Amino acid sequence: QVQLKESGGGLVPTGGSLRLSCVVSGRTGYSYLMAWFRQAPGKEREFVAAVSRTGVTADYSDAMEGRVTISRDDTKNTIYLHMINLKPEDTAVYYCALSDSVFGRVARSADEYNYWGKGTQVTVSS
């Protein structure tokens, strides 16, 4: 059973930074497409960033392009999301996701990810 566990969320002021982590357990020894999504109250879940199986390719949402970096350390079964210059509109629950069916590309659709963590809250104060 694959499990994803996020950590690193918290309360930060506008302009602050955070690094989120997501540890994968239950299916290791092989790299999978991984991504971060977020969901703000009253809004739909939206794509933030994805990193390919090899870590060579990364994709970012327009809303966070230039302010986030996604990375992976497969020796630790962990992916990271480093966020800088945070804004109040970045306040959301951030979810880690894994796809074991997409190969050779990255994906922005939540429907293409079949394993999800429970999320970590990020709150940016104004």
MOUR-V98211 format. One record per pair of residues at least 12 apart in sequence whose C-alpha atoms are under 10 Angstrom apart, sorted by the first residue. I is the first residue (numbers start at 1). J is the second residue. Records with the same first field share a line. If there is no record, write none. Layout:
I: J + J
//
This chain:
1: 25 + 26 + 27 + 115
2: 24 + 25 + 26 + 27 + 28 + 98 + 114 + 115 + 116 + 117
3: 22 + 23 + 24 + 25 + 26 + 27 + 97 + 98 + 115 + 116 + 117 + 118
4: 21 + 22 + 23 + 24 + 25 + 26 + 77 + 78 + 95 + 96 + 97 + 98 + 115 + 116 + 117 + 118 + 119
5: 21 + 22 + 23 + 24 + 25 + 78 + 95 + 96 + 97 + 116 + 117 + 118 + 119 + 120
6: 20 + 21 + 22 + 23 + 24 + 78 + 79 + 80 + 94 + 95 + 96 + 97 + 116 + 117 + 118 + 119 + 120 + 121
7: 19 + 20 + 21 + 22 + 23 + 80 + 94 + 95 + 96 + 118 + 119 + 120 + 121
8: 20 + 21 + 22 + 80 + 81 + 82 + 94 + 120 + 121 + 122
9: 21 + 92 + 93 + 94 + 119 + 120 + 121 + 122 + 123
10: 91 + 120 + 121 + 122 + 123 + 124
11: 91 + 121 + 122 + 123 + 124 + 125
12: 86 + 87 + 88 + 91 + 122 + 123 + 124 + 125 + 126
13: 85 + 86 + 87 + 88 + 123 + 124 + 125 + 126
14: 84 + 85 + 86 + 87 + 88 + 89 + 90 + 123 + 124 + 125 + 126
15: 83 + 84 + 85 + 86 + 87 + 88 + 124 + 125 + 126
16: 83 + 84 + 85 + 86 + 87 + 124 + 125
17: 67 + 68 + 82 + 83 + 84 + 85 + 86 + 87 + 124
18: 68 + 81 + 82 + 83 + 84 + 85 + 86 + 122
19: 68 + 69 + 70 + 80 + 81 + 82 + 83 + 84
20: 36 + 70 + 79 + 80 + 81 + 82 + 83 + 94 + 95 + 96 + 120 + 122
21: 70 + 71 + 72 + 78 + 79 + 80 + 81 + 82 + 96 + 120
22: 34 + 35 + 36 + 72 + 77 + 78 + 79 + 80 + 81 + 95 + 96 + 97 + 117 + 119 + 120
23: 73 + 74 + 76 + 77 + 78 + 79 + 80 + 96 + 117
24: 74 + 76 + 77 + 78 + 79 + 96 + 97 + 98 + 115 + 117
25: 76 + 77 + 78
27: 77 + 100
28: 74 + 75 + 76 + 77
29: 74 + 75 + 77
30: 53 + 74 + 77 + 100
31: 52 + 53 + 54 + 55 + 72 + 73 + 74 + 77 + 98 + 99 + 100
32: 51 + 52 + 53 + 54 + 55 + 74 + 97 + 98 + 99 + 100 + 101 + 102 + 103
33: 50 + 51 + 52 + 53 + 54 + 55 + 97 + 98 + 99 + 100 + 101 + 102 + 103 + 104 + 105 + 106 + 107 + 112 + 113
34: 49 + 50 + 51 + 52 + 53 + 55 + 58 + 70 + 71 + 72 + 78 + 79 + 80 + 96 + 97 + 98 + 99 + 100 + 102 + 106 + 107 + 113 + 115 + 116
35: 47 + 48 + 49 + 50 + 51 + 52 + 58 + 59 + 60 + 70 + 71 + 79 + 80 + 81 + 95 + 96 + 97 + 98 + 99 + 106 + 107 + 108 + 109 + 110 + 113 + 116
36: 48 + 49 + 50 + 51 + 60 + 70 + 79 + 80 + 81 + 94 + 95 + 96 + 97 + 98 + 108 + 110 + 116 + 117 + 119
37: 49 + 50 + 61 + 92 + 93 + 94 + 95 + 96 + 97 + 108 + 109 + 110 + 116 + 119
38: 90 + 91 + 92 + 93 + 94 + 95 + 96 + 119 + 120 + 121 + 122
39: 90 + 91 + 92 + 93 + 94 + 95 + 119 + 121
40: 89 + 90 + 91 + 92 + 93 + 94 + 121 + 122 + 123
41: 91 + 92 + 93
43: 92
45: 92 + 93 + 94 + 95 + 109 + 110
46: 61 + 94 + 95 + 108 + 109 + 110
47: 59 + 60 + 61 + 62 + 63 + 64 + 94 + 95 + 107 + 108 + 109 + 110
48: 60 + 61 + 62 + 63 + 64 + 65 + 68 + 69 + 70 + 81 + 94 + 95 + 96 + 108
49: 61 + 62 + 64 + 65 + 68 + 69 + 70 + 71 + 81 + 96 + 106 + 107 + 108
50: 69 + 70 + 71 + 79 + 81 + 96 + 97 + 98 + 105 + 106 + 107 + 108
51: 69 + 70 + 71 + 72 + 79 + 80 + 105 + 106 + 107
52: 71 + 72 + 102 + 103 + 104 + 105 + 106 + 107
53: 72 + 74 + 99 + 100 + 102 + 103 + 104 + 105 + 106
54: 72 + 74 + 104
55: 70 + 71 + 72 + 73 + 74 + 79
56: 71 + 72
57: 70 + 71 + 104 + 105 + 106
58: 70 + 71 + 105 + 106 + 107
59: 105 + 106 + 107 + 108
60: 108
61: 108
63: 89 + 90
64: 83 + 84 + 85 + 86 + 90
66: 83 + 84 + 85
67: 82 + 83 + 84 + 85 + 86
68: 81 + 82 + 83 + 84 + 85 + 86
69: 81 + 82 + 83 + 84
70: 82 + 83
79: 96
80: 96
81: 94 + 96
86: 122 + 123 + 124 + 125 + 126
87: 123 + 124 + 125 + 126
88: 122 + 123 + 124 + 125 + 126
89: 123 + 124 + 125 + 126
90: 122 + 123 + 124 + 125
91: 121 + 122 + 123 + 124 + 125
92: 119 + 120 + 121 + 122 + 123 + 124
93: 118 + 119 + 120 + 121 + 122 + 123
94: 117 + 118 + 119 + 120 + 121 + 122
95: 116 + 117 + 118 + 119 + 120 + 121
96: 113 + 115 + 116 + 117 + 118 + 119 + 120
97: 110 + 112 + 113 + 114 + 115 + 116 + 117 + 118 + 119
98: 110 + 112 + 113 + 114 + 115 + 116 + 117
99: 111 + 112 + 113 + 114 + 115 + 116
100: 112 + 113 + 114 + 115
101: 113 + 114
//
